Amino acid sequence: MSAVEILLTEEQRLEFTRIPENISEWEIAKYYTFTDNDMEVINRHRRNYNRLGFAVQLCILRNPGWSLGNNDLIPKAVLSYSRAITRWCRGV
């Protein structure tokens, strides 16, 4: 029986599943800007905290492509950007 070959270290695996703390403003705008259709779906959630939570989940499903359960740390810059966009689109 052959041994299991380890292709990536734990640190390398985390690079594929986490949003980096030092994410640039350009990357945030590229990956986390919502389309009109996105905002329509986000705004269906009745309360502000539901809208923001849904928006953040939508963001991390896009990049890095994992669910919220797999991301225990979302950079403050991503949360702030998502919050500002959802508030601006709601006119709050």
N, C-alpha and C positions, 0 to 999 in steps of 0.2 A: 504494500500500500504506500503510495507516495504522499509526502507531506503537502499541506496546503501552502500555496505560494502567496505571499502577501505582496500585493501590487502597490498599495499606497499606505503611507503612514497615517496615523490618526489625524495628525495636523493637516496632511494633504487632503484627507477625506472631508475635513471641516471646511476647507476652502470651497468645496463644491456645494455645501449645504447651508452655509451662513452668509449673511450680508456683511461685508467687511466694515469695520468701524471707520476706516478712513475713506469711505466712498465719496467720490467727487460730486459736486453739484451737477455736472454734466451727466454723470451716470444716473443720478437720482432722477433728473428730468427725462432722460432717455427711457429708463425702465419703469418709472412710477408715475408718469403723467397719464391721466385718465382720458379716454375718449368720451364723446357725448353719450354713446351707448353705455359705457361704464358708469357714468354719472347718473343716468336714468335708473340703472339697476341699483346703484348705491343709495339713491334718494328714495327708493321704495321702502327702506328700513325707517321705521317711524321716529325713533329718537336719535339725538346726536351721537350718543355713545355707540349705538348700534351701527350707525352709518360709518363712523370712524373705524370701528372694529372690522366691519365688512371690507372697507377700503384697504386696510392694512393686510388683511388676509388675501385680497385680490393682488396686492403688490407682491407679496412674497411667493404667491403661486407662480407669478410671472418670472421673477428672478429672486432667488436662485432656483425656483421650480419645486419647492417643497411646501408642505402644509405648515400651519402655525405650530403644530405639535413638534415639528422637527427644528424649529427656530426658537431657542430660548432667549436670544438676545437680538433685538431689532434696534439698529442705531437710532439715536435721538434725531438725527438729521432726516431720516426716512419718515419717522413718526411726525415730525414737525411739518414736513412737506405735505404728507398725506392729509394732515389736519387742516393746513392752510387751504389746500385745493378743495377739500370737501366743504369747508366753511364758505369759501368764496363762491362756489357754485350754488350753494343754498342761499346765499345772500344774508347769512347770519352775522 
